[in-house]
Amino acid sequence: MDIKILKFDIKGDHRGSLIALEALKNIPFEIKRVYYLFGTKDGVRRGYHAHKKLRQVAICVSGSCKFLLDDGKIKTTVQLSKPDEGLLIEGLVWREMYDFSADCVLMVLADDYYNEADYIRDYERFLEEVKEQIS
């Protein structure tokens, strides 16, 4: 599995810092949807799904959280804890987010609008889709 962490330039001075996110520049796709998770309770895991086509960049703009990423062959864990780093998730990858800090705000940029038909919410079905892609 090819894990891609995008690095964003931090601009700023004595007043503070700023990061600009721009479609087709430092975000490798057109942005059609932005959402963010916050206030996640201690011990809660989120996600538990894969997408057939959707491309996303996840950025922990505050605090930290971990991602379990699974391509059907390899499982890996990535921690996000810097607002100048984004995790690019593309292709058929199962994801679970967990270990959210109390101050975590996880922002996700997506290349398409919400479409329930693009979700795979059953892990066994996900594994079947992976096998079909390999064949």
N, CA, C and O atoms as CSV, one atom per row, in Angstrom:
chain,resi,resn,atom,element,x,y,z
A,1,MET,N,N,0.856,-1.177,0.000
A,1,MET,CA,C,0.000,0.000,0.000
A,1,MET,C,C,0.898,1.235,0.000
A,1,MET,O,O,1.846,1.332,0.780
A,2,ASP,N,N,0.590,2.148,-0.865
A,2,ASP,CA,C,1.364,3.376,-0.993
A,2,ASP,C,C,0.712,4.474,-0.159
A,2,ASP,O,O,-0.296,5.051,-0.565
A,3,ILE,N,N,1.292,4.761,1.015
A,3,ILE,CA,C,0.763,5.804,1.898
A,3,ILE,C,C,1.374,7.131,1.469
A,3,ILE,O,O,2.593,7.262,1.364
A,4,LYS,N,N,0.510,8.115,1.221
A,4,LYS,CA,C,0.992,9.427,0.802
A,4,LYS,C,C,0.596,10.472,1.839
A,4,LYS,O,O,-0.584,10.700,2.105
A,5,ILE,N,N,1.610,11.092,2.410
A,5,ILE,CA,C,1.397,12.215,3.320
A,5,ILE,C,C,1.765,13.483,2.557
A,5,ILE,O,O,2.902,13.642,2.114
A,6,LEU,N,N,0.812,14.367,2.408
A,6,LEU,CA,C,1.042,15.646,1.737
A,6,LEU,C,C,1.536,16.652,2.763
A,6,LEU,O,O,1.012,16.710,3.876
A,7,LYS,N,N,2.536,17.444,2.402
A,7,LYS,CA,C,3.052,18.499,3.269
A,7,LYS,C,C,2.569,19.848,2.735
A,7,LYS,O,O,2.684,20.130,1.542
A,8,PHE,N,N,2.036,20.663,3.618
A,8,PHE,CA,C,1.523,21.978,3.244
A,8,PHE,C,C,2.442,23.064,3.796
A,8,PHE,O,O,2.936,22.964,4.919
A,9,ASP,N,N,2.661,24.097,2.992
A,9,ASP,CA,C,3.493,25.222,3.422
A,9,ASP,C,C,2.765,26.033,4.488
A,9,ASP,O,O,1.586,26.361,4.354
A,10,ILE,N,N,3.496,26.344,5.539
A,10,ILE,CA,C,2.965,27.204,6.602
A,10,ILE,C,C,3.451,28.620,6.339
A,10,ILE,O,O,4.652,28.865,6.224
A,11,LYS,N,N,2.516,29.537,6.247
A,11,LYS,CA,C,2.835,30.964,6.098
A,11,LYS,C,C,2.520,31.624,7.440
A,11,LYS,O,O,1.647,31.166,8.177
A,12,GLY,N,N,3.219,32.670,7.740
A,12,GLY,CA,C,2.897,33.357,8.980
A,12,GLY,C,C,3.997,34.277,9.447
A,12,GLY,O,O,5.057,34.397,8.833
A,13,ASP,N,N,3.709,34.910,10.541
A,13,ASP,CA,C,4.651,35.826,11.171
A,13,ASP,C,C,4.341,35.843,12.664
A,13,ASP,O,O,3.760,34.897,13.195
A,14,HIS,N,N,4.725,36.911,13.328
A,14,HIS,CA,C,4.536,37.013,14.774
A,14,HIS,C,C,3.055,36.947,15.187
A,14,HIS,O,O,2.752,36.693,16.352
A,15,ARG,N,N,2.140,37.171,14.245
A,15,ARG,CA,C,0.706,37.159,14.561
A,15,ARG,C,C,0.108,35.762,14.558
A,15,ARG,O,O,-0.950,35.534,15.145
A,16,GLY,N,N,0.788,34.819,13.891
A,16,GLY,CA,C,0.259,33.459,13.822
A,16,GLY,C,C,0.556,32.805,12.484
A,16,GLY,O,O,1.348,33.317,11.694
A,17,SER,N,N,-0.080,31.683,12.239
A,17,SER,CA,C,0.199,30.874,11.053
A,17,SER,C,C,-1.046,30.668,10.205
A,17,SER,O,O,-2.176,30.793,10.677
A,18,LEU,N,N,-0.801,30.345,8.924
A,18,LEU,CA,C,-1.879,30.127,7.964
A,18,LEU,C,C,-1.427,29.065,6.967
A,18,LEU,O,O,-0.271,29.039,6.545
A,19,ILE,N,N,-2.348,28.201,6.606
A,19,ILE,CA,C,-2.107,27.222,5.544
A,19,ILE,C,C,-3.228,27.379,4.532
A,19,ILE,O,O,-4.405,27.352,4.890
A,20,ALA,N,N,-2.857,27.544,3.256
A,20,ALA,CA,C,-3.847,27.630,2.183
A,20,ALA,C,C,-3.916,26.279,1.478
A,20,ALA,O,O,-2.887,25.695,1.139
A,21,LEU,N,N,-5.128,25.790,1.261
A,21,LEU,CA,C,-5.351,24.538,0.537
A,21,LEU,C,C,-5.995,24.892,-0.788
A,21,LEU,O,O,-7.044,25.536,-0.825
A,22,GLU,N,N,-5.360,24.466,-1.885
A,22,GLU,CA,C,-5.832,24.843,-3.211
A,22,GLU,C,C,-5.982,23.610,-4.097
A,22,GLU,O,O,-5.062,22.805,-4.240
A,23,ALA,N,N,-7.163,23.489,-4.684
A,23,ALA,CA,C,-7.453,22.379,-5.593
A,23,ALA,C,C,-6.470,22.379,-6.749
A,23,ALA,O,O,-6.150,23.425,-7.315
A,24,LEU,N,N,-5.999,21.196,-7.089
A,24,LEU,CA,C,-5.077,20.953,-8.201
A,24,LEU,C,C,-3.726,21.645,-8.023
A,24,LEU,O,O,-2.940,21.721,-8.967
A,25,LYS,N,N,-3.456,22.144,-6.833
A,25,LYS,CA,C,-2.131,22.676,-6.498
A,25,LYS,C,C,-1.560,21.813,-5.384
A,25,LYS,O,O,-0.812,20.875,-5.661
A,26,ASN,N,N,-1.894,22.107,-4.127
A,26,ASN,CA,C,-1.396,21.232,-3.058
A,26,ASN,C,C,-2.415,20.159,-2.653
A,26,ASN,O,O,-2.104,19.282,-1.846
A,27,ILE,N,N,-3.619,20.226,-3.204
A,27,ILE,CA,C,-4.604,19.144,-3.103
A,27,ILE,C,C,-4.724,18.579,-4.517
A,27,ILE,O,O,-5.047,19.322,-5.444
A,28,PRO,N,N,-4.469,17.267,-4.704
A,28,PRO,CA,C,-4.344,16.730,-6.068
A,28,PRO,C,C,-5.655,16.444,-6.795
A,28,PRO,O,O,-5.706,15.567,-7.657
A,29,PHE,N,N,-6.700,17.167,-6.458
A,29,PHE,CA,C,-7.988,16.990,-7.140
A,29,PHE,C,C,-8.851,18.215,-6.908
A,29,PHE,O,O,-8.551,19.061,-6.066
A,30,GLU,N,N,-9.941,18.292,-7.680
A,30,GLU,CA,C,-10.951,19.331,-7.447
A,30,GLU,C,C,-11.694,18.994,-6.156
A,30,GLU,O,O,-12.087,17.845,-5.953
A,31,ILE,N,N,-11.885,19.957,-5.304
A,31,ILE,CA,C,-12.567,19.739,-4.029
A,31,ILE,C,C,-14.063,19.999,-4.214
A,31,ILE,O,O,-14.471,21.103,-4.576
A,32,LYS,N,N,-14.872,18.968,-3.962
A,32,LYS,CA,C,-16.325,19.126,-4.083
A,32,LYS,C,C,-17.033,19.059,-2.733
A,32,LYS,O,O,-18.190,19.461,-2.614
A,33,ARG,N,N,-16.336,18.549,-1.715
A,33,ARG,CA,C,-16.972,18.437,-0.404
A,33,ARG,C,C,-15.913,18.568,0.682
A,33,ARG,O,O,-14.804,18.048,0.556
A,34,VAL,N,N,-16.272,19.265,1.740
A,34,VAL,CA,C,-15.423,19.392,2.923
A,34,VAL,C,C,-16.289,19.062,4.125
A,34,VAL,O,O,-17.405,19.564,4.261
A,35,TYR,N,N,-15.759,18.206,4.999
A,35,TYR,CA,C,-16.459,17.955,6.264
A,35,TYR,C,C,-15.423,17.774,7.360
A,35,TYR,O,O,-14.249,17.533,7.080
A,36,TYR,N,N,-15.858,17.891,8.602
A,36,TYR,CA,C,-14.925,17.705,9.694
A,36,TYR,C,C,-15.595,17.026,10.872
A,36,TYR,O,O,-16.788,17.195,11.123
A,37,LEU,N,N,-14.790,16.251,11.586
A,37,LEU,CA,C,-15.229,15.528,12.773
A,37,LEU,C,C,-14.627,16.214,13.986
A,37,LEU,O,O,-13.464,16.617,13.961
A,38,PHE,N,N,-15.402,16.346,15.034
A,38,PHE,CA,C,-14.908,16.934,16.273
A,38,PHE,C,C,-15.756,16.416,17.424
A,38,PHE,O,O,-16.840,15.875,17.207
A,39,GLY,N,N,-15.274,16.578,18.625
A,39,GLY,CA,C,-16.020,16.137,19.804
A,39,GLY,C,C,-16.176,14.628,19.884
A,39,GLY,O,O,-17.106,14.143,20.528
A,40,THR,N,N,-15.295,13.880,19.251
A,40,THR,CA,C,-15.387,12.423,19.286
A,40,THR,C,C,-15.039,11.941,20.690
A,40,THR,O,O,-14.010,12.319,21.250
A,41,LYS,N,N,-15.890,11.122,21.240
A,41,LYS,CA,C,-15.733,10.655,22.619
A,41,LYS,C,C,-14.549,9.693,22.746
A,41,LYS,O,O,-14.153,9.041,21.779
A,42,ASP,N,N,-14.004,9.620,23.932
A,42,ASP,CA,C,-12.872,8.751,24.240
A,42,ASP,C,C,-13.239,7.292,23.955
A,42,ASP,O,O,-14.307,6.822,24.347
A,43,GLY,N,N,-12.347,6.593,23.274
A,43,GLY,CA,C,-12.551,5.172,22.996
A,43,GLY,C,C,-13.400,4.868,21.775
A,43,GLY,O,O,-13.591,3.701,21.433
A,44,VAL,N,N,-13.913,5.897,21.111
A,44,VAL,CA,C,-14.779,5.698,19.945
A,44,VAL,C,C,-13.923,5.529,18.686
A,44,VAL,O,O,-12.923,6.222,18.500
A,45,ARG,N,N,-14.341,4.588,17.825
A,45,ARG,CA,C,-13.727,4.418,16.503
A,45,ARG,C,C,-14.738,4.863,15.462
A,45,ARG,O,O,-15.936,4.620,15.602
A,46,ARG,N,N,-14.247,5.514,14.418
A,46,ARG,CA,C,-15.109,6.000,13.343
A,46,ARG,C,C,-14.666,5.372,12.035
A,46,ARG,O,O,-13.655,4.671,11.986
A,47,GLY,N,N,-15.406,5.619,10.997
A,47,GLY,CA,C,-15.048,5.113,9.674
A,47,GLY,C,C,-15.730,3.787,9.392
A,47,GLY,O,O,-16.925,3.741,9.098
A,48,TYR,N,N,-14.962,2.707,9.483
A,48,TYR,CA,C,-15.463,1.358,9.193
A,48,TYR,C,C,-16.077,1.289,7.802
A,48,TYR,O,O,-17.188,0.790,7.626
A,49,HIS,N,N,-15.335,1.799,6.809
A,49,HIS,CA,C,-15.822,1.719,5.438
A,49,HIS,C,C,-14.672,1.934,4.458
A,49,HIS,O,O,-13.568,2.326,4.837
A,50,ALA,N,N,-14.962,1.670,3.209
A,50,ALA,CA,C,-14.063,1.974,2.097
A,50,ALA,C,C,-14.890,2.703,1.052
A,50,ALA,O,O,-16.119,2.723,1.120
A,51,HIS,N,N,-14.214,3.295,0.097
A,51,HIS,CA,C,-14.888,3.931,-1.028
A,51,HIS,C,C,-14.432,3.270,-2.316
A,51,HIS,O,O,-13.271,2.884,-2.453
A,52,LYS,N,N,-15.343,3.146,-3.245
A,52,LYS,CA,C,-15.011,2.559,-4.545
A,52,LYS,C,C,-14.152,3.503,-5.372
A,52,LYS,O,O,-13.178,3.075,-5.993
A,53,LYS,N,N,-14.509,4.798,-5.386
A,53,LYS,CA,C,-13.821,5.756,-6.255
A,53,LYS,C,C,-13.359,7.033,-5.558
A,53,LYS,O,O,-12.414,7.673,-6.019
A,54,LEU,N,N,-13.998,7.408,-4.474
A,54,LEU,CA,C,-13.743,8.701,-3.835
A,54,LEU,C,C,-12.286,8.870,-3.433
A,54,LEU,O,O,-11.668,7.948,-2.900
A,55,ARG,N,N,-11.745,10.050,-3.693
A,55,ARG,CA,C,-10.408,10.439,-3.240
A,55,ARG,C,C,-10.580,11.460,-2.123
A,55,ARG,O,O,-11.431,12.346,-2.200
A,56,GLN,N,N,-9.756,11.321,-1.080
A,56,GLN,CA,C,-9.870,12.203,0.070
A,56,GLN,C,C,-8.494,12.600,0.595
A,56,GLN,O,O,-7.513,11.876,0.424
A,57,VAL,N,N,-8.443,13.759,1.233
A,57,VAL,CA,C,-7.294,14.167,2.008
A,57,VAL,C,C,-7.802,14.472,3.407
A,57,VAL,O,O,-8.691,15.304,3.586
A,58,ALA,N,N,-7.229,13.790,4.404
A,58,ALA,CA,C,-7.604,13.989,5.808
A,58,ALA,C,C,-6.509,14.809,6.491
A,58,ALA,O,O,-5.321,14.511,6.368
A,59,ILE,N,N,-6.934,15.845,7.208
A,59,ILE,CA,C,-6.005,16.754,7.881
A,59,ILE,C,C,-6.484,16.954,9.316
A,59,ILE,O,O,-7.630,17.341,9.545
A,60,CYS,N,N,-5.616,16.692,10.267
A,60,CYS,CA,C,-5.932,16.967,11.664
A,60,CYS,C,C,-5.567,18.427,11.921
A,60,CYS,O,O,-4.408,18.739,12.196
A,61,VAL,N,N,-6.533,19.302,11.832
A,61,VAL,CA,C,-6.246,20.726,11.999
A,61,VAL,C,C,-6.017,21.092,13.463
A,61,VAL,O,O,-5.461,22.145,13.774
A,62,SER,N,N,-6.454,20.207,14.353
A,62,SER,CA,C,-6.207,20.380,15.778
A,62,SER,C,C,-6.137,18.993,16.414
A,62,SER,O,O,-6.871,18.085,16.026
A,63,GLY,N,N,-5.257,18.842,17.384
A,63,GLY,CA,C,-5.164,17.573,18.090
A,63,GLY,C,C,-4.568,16.468,17.246
A,63,GLY,O,O,-3.732,16.712,16.376
A,64,SER,N,N,-5.012,15.236,17.518
A,64,SER,CA,C,-4.452,14.083,16.805
A,64,SER,C,C,-5.459,12.943,16.752
A,64,SER,O,O,-6.410,12.885,17.532
A,65,CYS,N,N,-5.221,12.040,15.809
A,65,CYS,CA,C,-5.970,10.791,15.723
A,65,CYS,C,C,-5.153,9.812,14.895
A,65,CYS,O,O,-4.170,10.187,14.256
A,66,LYS,N,N,-5.569,8.567,14.915
A,66,LYS,CA,C,-4.887,7.528,14.148
A,66,LYS,C,C,-5.847,6.964,13.105
A,66,LYS,O,O,-7.064,6.952,13.289
A,67,PHE,N,N,-5.259,6.498,12.002
A,67,PHE,CA,C,-5.989,5.827,10.938
A,67,PHE,C,C,-5.458,4.407,10.817
A,67,PHE,O,O,-4.247,4.196,10.743
A,68,LEU,N,N,-6.353,3.445,10.798
A,68,LEU,CA,C,-6.008,2.099,10.378
A,68,LEU,C,C,-6.400,2.023,8.912
A,68,LEU,O,O,-7.570,2.192,8.570
A,69,LEU,N,N,-5.421,1.770,8.042
A,69,LEU,CA,C,-5.663,1.659,6.608
A,69,LEU,C,C,-5.404,0.221,6.185
A,69,LEU,O,O,-4.423,-0.393,6.605
A,70,ASP,N,N,-6.291,-0.309,5.351
A,70,ASP,CA,C,-6.236,-1.719,4.964
A,70,ASP,C,C,-6.612,-1.813,3.490
A,70,ASP,O,O,-7.714,-1.427,3.099
A,71,ASP,N,N,-5.692,-2.327,2.671
A,71,ASP,CA,C,-5.981,-2.485,1.241
A,71,ASP,C,C,-6.395,-3.914,0.888
A,71,ASP,O,O,-6.450,-4.276,-0.287
A,72,GLY,N,N,-6.684,-4.717,1.902
A,72,GLY,CA,C,-7.079,-6.109,1.693
A,72,GLY,C,C,-5.911,-7.067,1.767
A,72,GLY,O,O,-6.102,-8.280,1.854
A,73,LYS,N,N,-4.706,-6.533,1.734
A,73,LYS,CA,C,-3.496,-7.349,1.852
A,73,LYS,C,C,-2.631,-6.885,3.020
A,73,LYS,O,O,-2.109,-7.693,3.787
A,74,ILE,N,N,-2.494,-5.570,3.135
A,74,ILE,CA,C,-1.629,-4.967,4.155
A,74,ILE,C,C,-2.465,-4.019,5.005
A,74,ILE,O,O,-3.299,-3.272,4.495
A,75,LYS,N,N,-2.222,-4.066,6.317
A,75,LYS,CA,C,-2.828,-3.102,7.237
A,75,LYS,C,C,-1.705,-2.241,7.804
A,75,LYS,O,O,-0.644,-2.745,8.172
A,76,THR,N,N,-1.951,-0.958,7.867
A,76,THR,CA,C,-0.961,-0.048,8.422
A,76,THR,C,C,-1.664,1.034,9.236
A,76,THR,O,O,-2.838,1.333,9.022
A,77,THR,N,N,-0.927,1.605,10.162
A,77,THR,CA,C,-1.463,2.668,11.012
A,77,THR,C,C,-0.711,3.961,10.722
A,77,THR,O,O,0.515,3.970,10.611
A,78,VAL,N,N,-1.458,5.044,10.603
A,78,VAL,CA,C,-0.890,6.377,10.379
A,78,VAL,C,C,-1.462,7.296,11.449
A,78,VAL,O,O,-2.668,7.306,11.692
A,79,GLN,N,N,-0.590,8.062,12.082
A,79,GLN,CA,C,-1.058,9.066,13.037
A,79,GLN,C,C,-0.988,10.434,12.396
A,79,GLN,O,O,0.025,10.811,11.807
A,80,LEU,N,N,-2.072,11.170,12.517
A,80,LEU,CA,C,-2.109,12.560,12.069
A,80,LEU,C,C,-2.101,13.448,13.304
A,80,LEU,O,O,-2.923,13.275,14.204
A,81,SER,N,N,-1.176,14.393,13.346
A,81,SER,CA,C,-1.092,15.274,14.513
A,81,SER,C,C,-0.534,16.661,14.161
A,81,SER,O,O,-0.273,17.476,15.046
A,82,LYS,N,N,-0.357,16.917,12.859
A,82,LYS,CA,C,0.196,18.200,12.432
A,82,LYS,C,C,-0.738,18.845,11.409
A,82,LYS,O,O,-1.131,18.197,10.439
A,83,PRO,N,N,-1.096,20.112,11.615
A,83,PRO,CA,C,-2.020,20.753,10.673
A,83,PRO,C,C,-1.407,21.018,9.298
A,83,PRO,O,O,-2.112,21.408,8.368
A,84,ASP,N,N,-0.091,20.806,9.168
A,84,ASP,CA,C,0.556,21.004,7.868
A,84,ASP,C,C,0.793,19.689,7.132
A,84,ASP,O,O,1.581,19.640,6.187
A,85,GLU,N,N,0.112,18.617,7.562
A,85,GLU,CA,C,0.208,17.324,6.888
A,85,GLU,C,C,-1.187,16.788,6.578
A,85,GLU,O,O,-2.106,16.895,7.390
A,86,GLY,N,N,-1.325,16.216,5.402
A,86,GLY,CA,C,-2.597,15.613,5.009
A,86,GLY,C,C,-2.377,14.197,4.513
A,86,GLY,O,O,-1.413,13.926,3.796
A,87,LEU,N,N,-3.254,13.311,4.887
A,87,LEU,CA,C,-3.206,11.919,4.452
A,87,LEU,C,C,-4.075,11.769,3.209
A,87,LEU,O,O,-5.290,11.959,3.266
A,88,LEU,N,N,-3.441,11.425,2.079
A,88,LEU,CA,C,-4.168,11.194,0.836
A,88,LEU,C,C,-4.646,9.745,0.831
A,88,LEU,O,O,-3.844,8.817,0.939
A,89,ILE,N,N,-5.952,9.561,0.704
A,89,ILE,CA,C,-6.540,8.220,0.647
A,89,ILE,C,C,-7.232,8.083,-0.692
A,89,ILE,O,O,-8.186,8.801,-0.990
A,90,GLU,N,N,-6.742,7.152,-1.496
A,90,GLU,CA,C,-7.350,6.913,-2.804
A,90,GLU,C,C,-7.295,5.433,-3.101
A,90,GLU,O,O,-6.497,4.696,-2.521
A,91,GLY,N,N,-8.145,5.009,-4.004
A,91,GLY,CA,C,-8.232,3.588,-4.296
A,91,GLY,C,C,-9.093,2.888,-3.253
A,91,GLY,O,O,-9.651,3.521,-2.357
A,92,LEU,N,N,-9.187,1.607,-3.385
A,92,LEU,CA,C,-10.029,0.792,-2.512
A,92,LEU,C,C,-9.286,0.529,-1.206
A,92,LEU,O,O,-8.493,-0.409,-1.119
A,93,VAL,N,N,-9.539,1.352,-0.192
A,93,VAL,CA,C,-8.855,1.247,1.098
A,93,VAL,C,C,-9.877,1.333,2.226
A,93,VAL,O,O,-10.628,2.303,2.324
A,94,TRP,N,N,-9.897,0.308,3.072
A,94,TRP,CA,C,-10.729,0.308,4.278
A,94,TRP,C,C,-10.071,1.246,5.274
A,94,TRP,O,O,-8.850,1.229,5.432
A,95,ARG,N,N,-10.872,2.069,5.950
A,95,ARG,CA,C,-10.313,2.989,6.926
A,95,ARG,C,C,-11.117,2.990,8.202
A,95,ARG,O,O,-12.345,2.909,8.201
A,96,GLU,N,N,-10.366,3.085,9.308
A,96,GLU,CA,C,-10.954,3.256,10.630
A,96,GLU,C,C,-10.139,4.334,11.324
A,96,GLU,O,O,-8.909,4.308,11.295
A,97,MET,N,N,-10.829,5.282,11.948
A,97,MET,CA,C,-10.164,6.345,12.675
A,97,MET,C,C,-10.411,6.116,14.156
A,97,MET,O,O,-11.515,5.751,14.560
A,98,TYR,N,N,-9.370,6.333,14.969
A,98,TYR,CA,C,-9.486,6.055,16.393
A,98,TYR,C,C,-8.438,6.840,17.176
A,98,TYR,O,O,-7.634,7.573,16.599
A,99,ASP,N,N,-8.459,6.680,18.474
A,99,ASP,CA,C,-7.511,7.342,19.364
A,99,ASP,C,C,-7.524,8.851,19.151
A,99,ASP,O,O,-6.475,9.483,19.030
A,100,PHE,N,N,-8.730,9.417,19.109
A,100,PHE,CA,C,-8.899,10.866,18.930
A,100,PHE,C,C,-8.518,11.584,20.222
A,100,PHE,O,O,-8.976,11.204,21.299
A,101,SER,N,N,-7.694,12.606,20.122
A,101,SER,CA,C,-7.427,13.438,21.295
A,101,SER,C,C,-8.681,14.259,21.588
A,101,SER,O,O,-9.533,14.433,20.716
A,102,ALA,N,N,-8.789,14.754,22.804
A,102,ALA,CA,C,-9.983,15.514,23.200
A,102,ALA,C,C,-10.183,16.759,22.338
A,102,ALA,O,O,-11.316,17.196,22.132
A,103,ASP,N,N,-9.085,17.331,21.832
A,103,ASP,CA,C,-9.161,18.553,21.035
A,103,ASP,C,C,-9.092,18.294,19.528
A,103,ASP,O,O,-8.867,19.221,18.750
A,104,CYS,N,N,-9.281,17.049,19.119
A,104,CYS,CA,C,-9.132,16.696,17.707
A,104,CYS,C,C,-10.230,17.309,16.835
A,104,CYS,O,O,-11.420,17.200,17.130
A,105,VAL,N,N,-9.795,17.952,15.761
A,105,VAL,CA,C,-10.681,18.363,14.680
A,105,VAL,C,C,-10.068,17.772,13.410
A,105,VAL,O,O,-9.002,18.196,12.965
A,106,LEU,N,N,-10.756,16.795,12.843
A,106,LEU,CA,C,-10.278,16.112,11.647
A,106,LEU,C,C,-11.082,16.606,10.456
A,106,LEU,O,O,-12.282,16.352,10.354
A,107,MET,N,N,-10.404,17.319,9.550
A,107,MET,CA,C,-11.059,17.852,8.360
A,107,MET,C,C,-10.749,16.932,7.183
A,107,MET,O,O,-9.621,16.464,7.028
A,108,VAL,N,N,-11.767,16.680,6.353
A,108,VAL,CA,C,-11.600,15.822,5.185
A,108,VAL,C,C,-12.058,16.572,3.942
A,108,VAL,O,O,-13.157,17.126,3.906
A,109,LEU,N,N,-11.206,16.582,2.928
A,109,LEU,CA,C,-11.522,17.157,1.627
A,109,LEU,C,C,-11.791,15.997,0.676
A,109,LEU,O,O,-11.025,15.033,0.653
A,110,ALA,N,N,-12.858,16.070,-0.102
A,110,ALA,CA,C,-13.235,14.972,-0.997
A,110,ALA,C,C,-13.401,15.477,-2.418
A,110,ALA,O,O,-13.744,16.637,-2.651
A,111,ASP,N,N,-13.151,14.580,-3.363
A,111,ASP,CA,C,-13.230,14.962,-4.776
A,111,ASP,C,C,-14.617,14.775,-5.378
A,111,ASP,O,O,-14.802,14.962,-6.580
A,112,ASP,N,N,-15.598,14.407,-4.546
A,112,ASP,CA,C,-16.958,14.259,-5.054
A,112,ASP,C,C,-17.951,14.527,-3.932
A,112,ASP,O,O,-17.595,14.553,-2.754
A,113,TYR,N,N,-19.190,14.722,-4.321
A,113,TYR,CA,C,-20.263,14.934,-3.366
A,113,TYR,C,C,-20.606,13.618,-2.682
A,113,TYR,O,O,-20.226,12.549,-3.160
A,114,TYR,N,N,-21.316,13.694,-1.576
A,114,TYR,CA,C,-21.727,12.485,-0.863
A,114,TYR,C,C,-22.541,11.597,-1.799
A,114,TYR,O,O,-23.462,12.055,-2.475
A,115,ASN,N,N,-22.174,10.304,-1.819
A,115,ASN,CA,C,-22.872,9.323,-2.649
A,115,ASN,C,C,-22.829,7.985,-1.928
A,115,ASN,O,O,-21.804,7.305,-1.933
A,116,GLU,N,N,-23.916,7.617,-1.323
A,116,GLU,CA,C,-23.965,6.371,-0.548
A,116,GLU,C,C,-23.569,5.155,-1.380
A,116,GLU,O,O,-23.014,4.201,-0.837
A,117,ALA,N,N,-23.839,5.166,-2.676
A,117,ALA,CA,C,-23.502,4.031,-3.544
A,117,ALA,C,C,-21.996,3.816,-3.659
A,117,ALA,O,O,-21.566,2.732,-4.052
A,118,ASP,N,N,-21.180,4.821,-3.326
A,118,ASP,CA,C,-19.730,4.692,-3.394
A,118,ASP,C,C,-19.146,4.030,-2.142
A,118,ASP,O,O,-17.980,3.634,-2.144
A,119,TYR,N,N,-19.932,3.907,-1.087
A,119,TYR,CA,C,-19.455,3.337,0.172
A,119,TYR,C,C,-19.523,1.817,0.161
A,119,TYR,O,O,-20.444,1.226,-0.403
A,120,ILE,N,N,-18.540,1.200,0.790
A,120,ILE,CA,C,-18.591,-0.223,1.134
A,120,ILE,C,C,-18.490,-0.261,2.656
A,120,ILE,O,O,-17.447,0.064,3.224
A,121,ARG,N,N,-19.567,-0.656,3.304
A,121,ARG,CA,C,-19.631,-0.593,4.766
A,121,ARG,C,C,-19.490,-1.960,5.436
A,121,ARG,O,O,-19.503,-2.053,6.663
A,122,ASP,N,N,-19.357,-3.003,4.647
A,122,ASP,CA,C,-19.208,-4.358,5.172
A,122,ASP,C,C,-17.795,-4.850,4.823
A,122,ASP,O,O,-17.415,-4.858,3.652
A,123,TYR,N,N,-17.027,-5.255,5.826
A,123,TYR,CA,C,-15.637,-5.623,5.601
A,123,TYR,C,C,-15.499,-6.831,4.677
A,123,TYR,O,O,-14.601,-6.851,3.835
A,124,GLU,N,N,-16.355,-7.829,4.810
A,124,GLU,CA,C,-16.279,-9.008,3.940
A,124,GLU,C,C,-16.566,-8.622,2.482
A,124,GLU,O,O,-15.922,-9.127,1.562
A,125,ARG,N,N,-17.516,-7.742,2.285
A,125,ARG,CA,C,-17.800,-7.252,0.924
A,125,ARG,C,C,-16.607,-6.471,0.374
A,125,ARG,O,O,-16.285,-6.571,-0.810
A,126,PHE,N,N,-15.962,-5.701,1.229
A,126,PHE,CA,C,-14.755,-4.982,0.843
A,126,PHE,C,C,-13.696,-5.956,0.326
A,126,PHE,O,O,-13.104,-5.730,-0.729
A,127,LEU,N,N,-13.459,-7.043,1.072
A,127,LEU,CA,C,-12.467,-8.032,0.646
A,127,LEU,C,C,-12.842,-8.665,-0.698
A,127,LEU,O,O,-11.965,-8.943,-1.516
A,128,GLU,N,N,-14.135,-8.894,-0.928
A,128,GLU,CA,C,-14.587,-9.419,-2.210
A,128,GLU,C,C,-14.295,-8.427,-3.343
A,128,GLU,O,O,-13.858,-8.830,-4.421
A,129,GLU,N,N,-14.537,-7.127,-3.102
A,129,GLU,CA,C,-14.256,-6.093,-4.102
A,129,GLU,C,C,-12.761,-6.051,-4.437
A,129,GLU,O,O,-12.380,-5.884,-5.596
A,130,VAL,N,N,-11.920,-6.202,-3.410
A,130,VAL,CA,C,-10.480,-6.205,-3.625
A,130,VAL,C,C,-10.097,-7.368,-4.525
A,130,VAL,O,O,-9.307,-7.196,-5.453
A,131,LYS,N,N,-10.645,-8.549,-4.265
A,131,LYS,CA,C,-10.348,-9.729,-5.068
A,131,LYS,C,C,-10.795,-9.531,-6.517
A,131,LYS,O,O,-10.101,-9.940,-7.448
A,132,GLU,N,N,-11.949,-8.907,-6.699
A,132,GLU,CA,C,-12.461,-8.645,-8.056
A,132,GLU,C,C,-11.544,-7.679,-8.810
A,132,GLU,O,O,-11.340,-7.835,-10.013
A,133,GLN,N,N,-10.995,-6.692,-8.118
A,133,GLN,CA,C,-10.093,-5.736,-8.775
A,133,GLN,C,C,-8.792,-6.406,-9.210
A,133,GLN,O,O,-8.221,-6.055,-10.242
A,134,ILE,N,N,-8.329,-7.366,-8.421
A,134,ILE,CA,C,-7.088,-8.066,-8.746
A,134,ILE,C,C,-7.279,-8.992,-9.938
A,134,ILE,O,O,-6.367,-9.157,-10.748
A,135,SER,N,N,-8.467,-9.600,-10.054
A,135,SER,CA,C,-8.734,-10.562,-11.127
A,135,SER,C,C,-8.794,-9.923,-12.496
A,135,SER,O,O,-9.012,-10.615,-13.491
